Amino acid sequence: MISITVAGRVVKDAELRQAGNSQVCSFSVAGDTGFGDKKQAHFFSCSLWGNQGAAIAQYLRKGTPVTISGEYSEREYDGKQYKELRVNQIELQGSKGDNQNNQQGYQQPTQNNQAPNPYAQQVAQNAQGMQNQVNQQFANANQNPAMNGGGVVDQSIPFTKHFDGQF
């Protein structure tokens, strides 16, 4: 058995079909090798059997980035070599919204023109007020000469030698 891992994009929407007592999800993945003018695309016909295939078929749309691992095989048909992969593990690498803008699957929520939520406004104002307080305290601390290494020294602290910044 030859086991490989391929990272690429789904070439066309997955097809889910019944095969005896089980279901099989069929799809193709394209992965690239090389760089620049030596870049080459490799196409793999993939099959994912059972409940896992049935569950993920709806997410495998054209352009979806995936990483798949499985058992590799080749076959010849009409003089062409076909690379096949019986998938053992699949991982979606991004959301469908990352690479397509169609009307199926998850959509990013759109902004509505409703009146703002008063509670959310109050929380935002409180957060802004707290941020202003922290900024003011930080500014006051930086203006205190004792905080900057000079100025007032508390003589009640029992140190044997005072460091004045010079050696």
C-alpha positions, 0 to 999 in steps of 0.5 A: 500500500502506498499512502500519500498526503495531498494539499490542493483544491477541489476541482469540481463539486463532490458527488455523493452516490449509493454503492451497495450498502454504503455511500461514496463521495467522489471528487477530484483534487488538483495539487501543484509541484514545482515553481515558476515555469516548471510548475505542474498540476497533478489531478487526483480522483478521490473517493471517500466511503461511508458516513464520513463521505456522506457528512463532508460531501456538502462542503466539498465545492469547486475551489475549496482548499483541502488536505487529504491522505489515503491509499494511492493507486494508478490506472490506465484508461484509453491511453491516459494515466489516472491517479486515484486516492482512496481517502482515509483522512480529509481536512478542510483548509478554509471556508467556502466564503474565502474563495467563492461568492455564491449563494450556497453554504455559509455566508458572512452576515450582512450589516442591517440598518436596524437601530443600534442596541442600547445595551451594546452602546452602553458597554462600548461607552464603558469600555472607552471610559475605562480605556481613557482612565488607563491612558490618563493613569499611564500618562500621570505615572510617566510624569512622576520623576520618582517613576523615571529614576530620579527625584524623590527617594523614601529615606525610611526604606533601609538601604545601605547605599543609594544609587543615583544613576552614576557609577 
